[in-house]
């Protein structure tokens, strides 16, 4: 069935309380409330009951809010830990590559070169062969 363009889309077939115009709903609900008060079956909250109901409602909604906040906080902590691990791994990798480079440079700079050899003439006489000199004297 096609709905009239002027009627709100309600998902029903123009039947029932929910498909009525909001002004019509208020009128009918008002009549029901007045009838309940006249019959003496309507409940009126005392200030203590209202306070208790408000407290319970606040706990219920606050509990869900607190649970969401806790879940968000845990997620943020997990993300921070992951970032720290990633940063630490990057630093380790950088350090290890620097150590490898310096080891390679050291090997290149201290490789077997002729000028690295010790010249026996440059060593003072007493340090060359102390045993041979003792025998000679």
DRENDREN-70679 format. One record per residue: x, y, z of N, C-alpha, C in turn. Coordinates in Angstrom, 2 decimals, decimal comma, padded with zeros to 5 digits. Example, Ala and Ser with C-alpha at 12.3 -4.5 7.8 and 13.67 -1.06 7.14 Angstrom:
# DRENDREN-70679
    n_c1    n_c2    n_c3   ca_c1   ca_c2   ca_c3    c_c1    c_c2    c_c3
  013,19 -005,69  007,80  012,30 -004,50  007,80  013,20 -003,30  007,80
  012,85 -002,25  007,08  013,67 -001,06  007,14  012,90  000,03  007,87
END
This chain:
# DRENDREN-70679
    n_c1    n_c2    n_c3   ca_c1   ca_c2   ca_c3    c_c1    c_c2    c_c3
  000,82 -001,17  000,00  000,00  000,00  000,00  000,87  001,24  000,00
  000,48  002,21 -000,75  001,23  003,47 -000,79  000,74  004,37  000,33
  001,71  005,01  001,02  001,34  005,92  002,10  001,13  007,32  001,56
  000,26  008,05  002,19  000,02  009,42  001,82  001,25  010,25  002,19
  001,64  011,22  001,36  002,85  012,00  001,61  002,74  012,86  002,86
  001,53  013,21  003,27  001,35  014,08  004,43  001,44  013,33  005,75
  001,31  012,01  005,72  001,36  011,23  006,96  002,80  010,83  007,27
  003,15  010,82  008,54  004,50  010,39  008,89  004,67  008,90  008,63
  005,91  008,52  008,27  006,20  007,11  008,04  006,42  006,45  009,39
  005,62  005,46  009,70  005,70  004,83  011,01  006,01  003,35  010,93
  005,94  002,76  009,78  006,20  001,34  009,67  004,96  000,51  009,99
  003,84  001,16  010,29  002,60  000,44  010,53  001,63  000,79  009,42
  000,47  000,17  009,44 -000,52  000,38  008,39 -001,63  001,33  008,88
 -001,22  002,49  009,41 -002,18  003,47  009,90 -003,10  002,89  010,97
 -002,54  002,01  011,80 -003,32  001,39  012,86 -002,59  001,59  014,17
 -003,31  001,71  015,24 -002,72  001,74  016,57 -002,31  003,12  017,02
 -001,94  003,15  018,29 -001,61  004,40  018,97 -000,36  005,06  018,36
  000,63  004,27  018,01  001,89  004,82  017,52  001,76  005,49  016,17
  000,79  005,11  015,38  000,65  005,71  014,05 -000,20  006,98  014,07
 -000,72  007,34  015,25 -001,56  008,54  015,35 -000,72  009,81  015,35
 -001,38  010,90  015,09 -000,77  012,21  015,16 -000,34  012,45  016,61
  000,84  013,06  016,87  001,31  013,28  018,24  000,32  014,07  019,11
 -000,38  015,02  018,55 -001,36  015,79  019,33 -002,51  014,88  019,78
 -002,92  013,98  018,90 -004,00  013,03  019,23 -003,53  012,07  020,31
 -002,28  011,63  020,24 -001,72  010,75  021,27 -001,75  011,43  022,64
 -001,30  012,69  022,71 -001,30  013,42  023,98 -002,71  013,56  024,55
 -003,67  013,81  023,69 -005,06  013,96  024,14 -005,57  012,66  024,77
 -005,33  011,55  024,11 -005,80  010,26  024,63 -005,07  009,90  025,92
 -003,75  010,13  025,97 -002,98  009,82  027,17 -003,44  010,68  028,34
 -003,76  011,91  028,08 -004,24  012,81  029,14 -005,56  012,30  029,71
 -006,44  011,85  028,84 -007,73  011,31  029,32 -007,50  010,08  030,20
 -006,53  009,23  029,82 -006,25  008,05  030,61 -005,69  008,41  031,98
 -004,82  009,40  032,04 -004,25  009,82  033,31 -005,29  010,41  034,23
 -006,20  011,24  033,67 -007,27  011,85  034,48 -008,21  010,78  035,02
 -008,50  009,78  034,20 -009,40  008,70  034,63 -008,77  007,91  035,76
 -007,46  007,66  035,69 -006,77  006,89  036,73 -006,77  007,67  038,05
 -006,58  008,96  038,00 -006,60  009,77  039,22 -008,01  009,79  039,82
 -009,02  009,88  038,98 -010,39  009,89  039,49 -010,74  008,56  040,13
 -010,22  007,47  039,57 -010,51  006,15  040,11 -009,65  005,85  041,34
 -008,60  006,64  041,57 -007,73  006,41  042,72 -006,69  005,35  042,48
 -006,50  004,95  041,25 -005,50  003,90  040,95 -004,18  004,48  040,45
 -004,09  005,79  040,28 -002,85  006,41  039,78 -001,84  006,47  040,92
 -000,59  006,28  040,61  000,46  006,32  041,62  001,07  007,71  041,64
  001,17  008,28  042,81  001,85  009,56  042,97  003,09  009,33  043,81
  004,22  009,75  043,29  005,48  009,56  044,00  005,58  010,52  045,17
  006,04  009,99  046,30  006,42  010,85  047,42  007,81  011,40  047,10
  008,23  012,46  047,77  009,59  012,96  047,50  010,68  011,91  047,73
  010,50  011,05  048,73  011,50  009,99  048,99  011,53  008,98  047,85
  010,33  008,59  047,36  010,27  007,63  046,25  010,90  008,24  044,99
  010,61  009,50  044,74  011,17  010,16  043,56  012,69  010,23  043,66
  013,19  010,53  044,86  014,64  010,60  045,08  015,29  009,24  044,84
  014,68  008,19  045,36  015,20  006,83  045,19  015,18  006,41  043,72
  014,08  006,73  043,03  013,99  006,38  041,61  015,05  007,11  040,81
  015,27  008,37  041,11  016,30  009,14  040,42  017,69  008,59  040,69
  017,93  008,17  041,92  019,24  007,61  042,27  019,49  006,32  041,50
  018,47  005,45  041,46  018,63  004,19  040,74  018,85  004,41  039,24
  018,11  005,36  038,69  018,30  005,66  037,27  019,68  006,21  036,98
  020,17  007,05  037,89  021,52  007,59  037,73  022,58  006,52  037,81
  022,37  005,55  038,71  023,33  004,45  038,82  023,33  003,60  037,56
  022,13  003,34  037,05  022,02  002,49  035,86  022,71  003,15  034,66
  022,39  004,41  034,43  022,99  005,07  033,28  024,46  005,36  033,54
  024,81  005,71  034,77  026,21  005,98  035,10  027,05  004,74  035,02
  026,47  003,59  035,35  027,22  002,34  035,28  027,64  002,03  033,86
  026,72  002,23  032,93  027,04  001,98  031,53  028,07  002,99  031,05
  027,94  004,22  031,49  028,88  005,26  031,10  030,27  004,93  031,65
  030,30  004,47  032,89  031,57  004,13  033,50  032,22  002,94  032,78
  031,41  001,98  032,38  031,95  000,82  031,67  032,53  001,24  030,32
  031,84  002,14  029,62  032,36  002,64  028,34  033,66  003,40  028,56
  033,68  004,24  029,60  034,89  005,02  029,88  036,06  004,09  030,21
  035,80  003,03  030,96  036,85  002,08  031,31  037,36  001,37  030,06
  036,44  000,97  029,18  036,85  000,30  027,95  037,69  001,22  027,08
  037,33  002,50  026,99  038,09  003,46  026,21  039,47  003,65  026,83
  039,51  003,74  028,15  040,79  003,92  028,84  041,71  002,72  028,59
  041,16  001,51  028,66  041,97  000,31  028,41  042,50  000,31  026,98
  041,65  000,74  026,04  042,07  000,79  024,65  043,21  001,78  024,46
  043,11  002,94  025,11  044,17  003,94  025,00  045,48  003,42  025,59
  045,40  002,73  026,73  046,60  002,16  027,35  047,23  001,13  026,42
  046,40  000,29  025,80  046,93 -000,72  024,88  047,60 -000,06  023,67
  047,01  001,02  023,16  047,60  001,74  022,04  048,94  002,36  022,44
  049,01  002,93  023,65  050,25  003,53  024,12  051,34  002,47  024,27
  050,98  001,31  024,81  051,95  000,23  024,96  052,46 -000,22  023,61
  051,55 -000,30  022,63  051,95 -000,71  021,28  052,90  000,32  020,67
  052,61  001,61  020,88  053,48  002,66  020,37  054,86  002,58  021,03
  054,88  002,31  022,34  056,15  002,20  023,04  056,96  001,01  022,52
  056,29 -000,11  022,27  056,98 -001,28  021,74  057,54 -000,99  020,36
  056,76 -000,30  019,54  057,21  000,04  018,19  058,40  000,98  018,25
  058,33  001,97  019,13  059,44  002,92  019,27  060,68  002,21  019,79
  060,51  001,31  020,76  061,65  000,57  021,30  062,28 -000,32  020,24
  061,45 -000,96  019,42  061,97 -001,81  018,36  062,75 -000,98  017,34
  062,23  000,21  017,03  062,92  001,09  016,08  064,27  001,54  016,65
  064,29  001,88  017,94  065,55  002,28  018,57  066,56  001,12  018,59
  066,06 -000,08  018,91  066,95 -001,25  018,92  067,54 -001,48  017,53
  066,69 -001,38  016,52  067,15 -001,61  015,16  068,18 -000,55  014,77
  067,90  000,69  015,14  068,83  001,78  014,83  070,16  001,59  015,57
  070,07  001,22  016,85  071,29  000,99  017,64  072,11 -000,16  017,04
  071,42 -001,26  016,71  072,14 -002,42  016,17  072,79 -002,08  014,83
  072,13 -001,30  014,00  072,73 -000,95  012,72  073,92 -000,02  012,94
  073,84  000,88  013,95  074,98  001,76  014,26  076,16  000,94  014,77
  075,88 -000,06  015,62  076,95 -000,91  016,15  077,60 -001,69  015,02
  076,81 -002,22  014,09  077,36 -002,97  012,97  078,21 -002,06  012,08
  077,72 -000,83  011,85  078,48  000,11  011,03  079,81  000,45  011,69
  079,79  000,72  013,00  081,03  001,08  013,67  081,99 -000,10  013,70
  081,48 -001,32  013,81  082,35 -002,50  013,78  082,98 -002,65  012,40
  082,19 -002,40  011,35  082,73 -002,47  009,99  083,78 -001,39  009,77
  083,50 -000,18  010,25  084,46  000,92  010,10  085,74  000,62  010,87
  085,59  000,04  012,04  086,77 -000,30  012,85  087,60 -001,35  012,14
  086,95 -002,33  011,54  087,66 -003,38  010,82  088,39 -002,77  009,63
  087,72 -001,85  008,91  088,37 -001,21  007,77  089,54 -000,35  008,22
  089,37  000,37  009,33  090,42  001,30  009,77  091,58  000,58  010,43
  091,34 -000,58  011,03  092,43 -001,30  011,71  092,79 -002,58  010,98
  092,51 -002,61  009,70  092,85 -003,79  008,92  094,36 -003,99  008,88
  094,80 -005,09  008,32  096,23 -005,39  008,27  096,91 -004,42  007,31
  097,50 -003,40  007,88  098,24 -002,42  007,09  099,69 -002,46  007,53
  100,57 -002,04  006,66  102,00 -002,07  006,97  102,36 -001,11  008,10
  101,67  000,04  008,16  102,04  001,01  009,18  101,53  000,63  010,56
  100,73 -000,43  010,65  100,27 -000,89  011,95  101,29 -001,82  012,61
  102,25 -002,28  011,86  103,25 -003,19  012,42  104,16 -002,43  013,39
  104,58 -003,11  014,42  105,48 -002,50  015,41  106,91 -002,56  014,87
  107,55 -001,43  014,92  108,93 -001,35  014,47  109,84 -001,73  015,64
  110,59 -002,82  015,54  111,43 -003,24  016,67  112,53 -002,25  016,99
  112,96 -001,43  016,08  114,00 -000,46  016,33  113,49  000,66  017,24
  112,20  000,95  017,13  111,64  002,04  017,91  111,47  001,67  019,37
  111,57  000,37  019,70  111,41 -000,07  021,08  112,73  000,14  021,80
  112,72  000,70  022,98  114,00  000,88  023,71  114,71 -000,45  023,89
  116,01 -000,40  023,94  116,85 -001,59  023,95  116,53 -002,55  025,09
  116,27 -002,05  026,26  116,01 -002,92  027,39  114,70 -003,67  027,28
  113,81 -003,20  026,43  112,50 -003,84  026,31  112,46 -004,87  025,20
  113,51 -004,92  024,36  113,45 -005,82  023,21  113,56 -007,27  023,63
  114,69 -007,65  024,19  114,90 -009,04  024,60  115,61 -009,02  025,94
  114,87 -008,90  027,01  115,52 -008,80  028,31  116,33 -010,06  028,67
  115,91 -011,23  028,25  116,63 -012,45  028,59  117,96 -012,54  027,89
  117,98 -012,14  026,62  119,23 -012,21  025,84  120,23 -011,23  026,40
  119,80 -010,09  026,82  120,72 -009,09  027,35  121,24 -009,51  028,71
  120,44 -010,19  029,49  120,91 -010,66  030,78  122,01 -011,70  030,61
  121,86 -012,55  029,63  122,87 -013,58  029,39  124,18 -012,96  028,90
  124,03 -011,91  028,11  125,22 -011,28  027,54  126,00 -010,51  028,59
  125,39 -010,03  029,63  126,12 -009,24  030,59  126,78 -010,03  031,68
END
